[in-house]
Amino acid sequence: MPNDLIHDPKGGLPRLLAIMRALRDPQTGCPWDIEQDFATIAPYTVEEAYEVADAIQRADWSDLTGELGDLLLQVVFHAQIAEDRGLFDFNAVTNGIADKMVARHPHVFGDESRDKSADQQTRDWESIKASERAARDEAGTLGGVALGLPALMRAVKLQKRAARVGFDWPQTADVLDKVAEEMAELAEAEASGDADHTEEEFGDLLFVMANLARHMKIDPEAALRRANAKFTQRFERIEALLAAQGKTPGDSDLVEMDALWTQAKAEERGEPNKS
């Protein structure tokens, strides 16, 4: 019976699907869950994906278990909303992605040879994806790059698409020259006092920095997350050092905190405290 499945600790995916159906039941479900739709749930879906990435970044595998469950719940939630509206169901989602994986791996599930490099497999993958986009009538090289992606991630995807048709800097040095050019244009815009133009030039600089990351084979989102984590760790160390003096950052000033920042960096490198 459904109630038995809901309370079965080993019920797996069928249990989760049954729970979501019960939560969305118009008569006996949870009022909050019943009120939700695709648009209201979408922000939680994005948030849960980032929390998965955060757990991986921290190498917290216990936390990753829970975060992957939270992300799976988002898929189940969207699928149940769709089923309630007669659009599709969870089986359509799983069958769709299964069909896609089989189609995109003919060297595993078909008669193509597996004897090719990772680069060749990537090119084949992109060729198959391009064919899929054409079948969906997504016109243009940049068609189908989701608008809802984080801006930095979307910038890289747009640049990758353009690079496939030859619209790309040939060397990393060319991109570095472009970075210098955009920085000069940003400084000029800021000096002009034109806020809108300054924002435009700042966006251009971020866009070319994303391009630089691509040329250097760096994930800019991962690099920025790493920088955020480093900043957080060092600033928390500043707070701890100030607390040892009975102070808070509000009781300090930039000169003192900058010196403590330098100390925190030295501690990270295992250098002796010279103060």
N, C-alpha and C positions, 0 to 999 in steps of 0.2 A: 504494500500500500504506500502511497506517496508520503504519508506522515512517517512511516517507518524509515523510508529512504532519507528523509530530511534529518532524522536523528541518528542515522547510521554513520559512525565516525570513519568508516572505510568506504563510504559511498562514492567517493571520487567525483568525477565530472558530472555524472547523472544527478548526484546529490546537489551540487551547486546549481544546476539548471532547474531542479525542482524547487530549491529555495527561492530562486529569482522569480519563478512562476507564481509562487505563493506570495511573495512580496508585492507583485504587481497585480494580484487578483483584485478586481474592482470592488468586490463585496467584503472580503476578509483580509486584504493585504494592508501594507503600511501606507498611510496617507501620503507621506513624503515620496516614497518610491513610485506610487501611482501617479503623482503629479509631474514626474520628470519626463523630459523628452530628449531627443538627440542633442539639441542646442544646450540644454542645461547641464547635461552630463559630459559634454565634450571637454570643458575645462578640467574636470577631474581626470579624464582620460590622459590628457597631456601631462598633468601633474604627476600621475602615477608612473608614467613612462620615465619622467625625470627622477623620480624616487628610486626606480630600478637602477638607473645609471649611477645615482649617488651611492647606492649600496655596493655596486660593483667597484666604483672609484675607491671606496673605503675598504674594499675586500672583506666586507661583513657578510659572510655567506649565510649566516643564520637570518640576518635581516633580509637578505635577498629572497629567501624563501617566502617570507610574508609579503614583500613588495611585488614579487611575481604573481602571487595570489591576488593582490589588490588590482594589478593590471589585468589579469584574467577576468576578474569580476566586471571590469569595464566592458570587455568584449561581450560577456554574457548579458550585461545590462542592455547594451545597444541592440544585441540580437533579439532580446525579449521585447523591447520597444517595437522593433521592426515586425516581429511576429504578431504582436497585438494589433498592429496596423495592417496586417495582411501583406506586408512587403516581402519578407523572407524570414527564414528562421536560422537557428544556430547551425543546423546541418548544412544549410546552403553556404554559410561562412566557411565551415571546415572543409566541405567538399570543394569549394572554390579555390581555397589556398592549396589544397592537396593537388588538384588538377594543375594549378599554376607551377608548383614545384616539380611535378613530373614533366610538364612541357618544357620547363627551363633547364632540365638536366637530362638531355637525350644521351649524354655520355655515361649516365648511371642507369637510367630506366629505359633507354632506347637502344638503337644499334650503332650509335656513334662511338668512336674509340675514346677511351679515357687517357690515351697517350698524348697529352698536350699540356702545355704549361699553364700555370695559374693565370698569366696575362691573357693567353688565348681563350681560356674559359671565361674570363671577365669580358673579353670582346664579344664572345658568342652570346653571353648573358645579355649584354647591352643590345645586341642585334635582335635577339628574341623579344626583348622589352619594346624595342622600336616597332617591331611588327605588331605587337599587341596594341601599342598606341595607335598605329595606323588603322587597325581593325576597329578601334573605338572612335575613329574620325577625329583624333586629336591632332589638329593641323599645326604645322610649324615645329621647329627644332625644340622650342621651349615649352611646348604644350604638355600639360599634365603635371607640371611641377607645382605641388600643392601650395596655395596661398597661405594656408594656416601653419606652415612650418615656421619654426623660429627663424628670424631674418638672417642670421649668420649661416645657418644650415641651408636655407633656401638659396643664399648667394652662391655657396659652393656648388649646389646642384645645378643652378643656372649656368655657371661657368663651365662645369663638366659637360653639359649638353652642348654649349657653344664650341668647346674645344674639340668635340667629336667631328665637327664639320670644318675644322681648321681655323676657327676664330679664337686664337690663343697666342700669348707671348711664347716665342720659341725657347727662351732661356729664363732661369730664375733672376739673373742679373737685370733683365729687361723689366721684370716686375718690381724689383728694388728701385730702379730708376723711376718707375711710375709712382711708387710710394713717396719718394722724395718730391716729385712733382705735385702730388696731391697734398702733401704736408705744406708746401709753399703756398698753394692755392687756399688752403684752409686758414693759414696765418693772414693772408691778404684779405680774405673775406671777414675774418674776425676784426681786423684793423678797420675795416670799412664801417663797422657798426650795423651792418645789415644782418639781422638775426636769421631771416629765412635763408639767405644765401649761405650763411655760416653753417646752418643745419644741413643744407644740400652738400656742401663741400665735406662736411664731417661724414656724411653718408658715403660719399665717393671714396673717402679714405678707408672707411671700414670695409667697403666692397673690395677695394684693391688689396687690403690686408687679408681678406678671405681668399683672394686669388693667390697671394703669396703663400699662404698656408697650404693651399692645394698643390702648388708647385714644389713645396718642401715636403710634401706627403705628411702633413700635420693635420689632425682634426682640430679645427679652431675652437669648436665647442668644448672638446676635451681639454685643450690647452687653457682655455679661459676658466673652466671649472678648476683646473689645477692651480691657476693663479689665484682664484678666489679662496681656495682652501689654504694656500700659503699665506695670503694676506690675513685671513681669519686667525690662523695659528700664531702669526707674529703679533697681531694686535692684541690677542688674548694674553700673550706673554707680556706685552707692555702693561696691560691692566694688572697682571699678577705682580709684576715688579713694582708698580706704583702702590698696589695694595699692601705690599710688604713694608712700605713707608707710611702706611695709613692714609694714602691718597687715592683719588680717582682721576681719570683723564680730565674731568672738569676742573680739578685742582692744579693741573699741570699746564704746560704750554708746549708749543711746537718744538722748540729747541730741545727741551728735556725728552719729549716723546720720540723725537728723531734719533737722539742718542740711544734711547732704549731700544728703538727699532734696529739700530746697528748692532746693539748687543744681542738681540734676539737672533739676528742673522748669523752672528759669530757663533752663538751657541748651537745653531743648527749644523754648522760646519765642524763642530767640535773644537773650535778655537778657544784659547784661554781668555777669560774676562780680564781686560786690561784696565778696567776702571779702578 
